[in-house]
Amino acid sequence: MAVPKRKVSKARRDKRRSSHWKLDVPGLVKCECGAYHLPHRACKACGKYNGREVIAAS
């Protein structure tokens, strides 16, 4: 069974763990109207999805 030879310091341990908590930025796409929205969702600005109006424009 593998056993650590020496204690890992808090600084070294925390450096290793530091890169996992960051969140990814959601990928935004540009609509025909110029507004940004999440992919595979209707645009909130113009109500279009895949070139068709699916939500009444507000």
Secondary structure, 3 states (H helix, E strand, C coil): CCCCCCCCCHHHHHHHHCCCCCCCCCCCEECCCCCEECCCCCCCCCCEECCEECCCCC
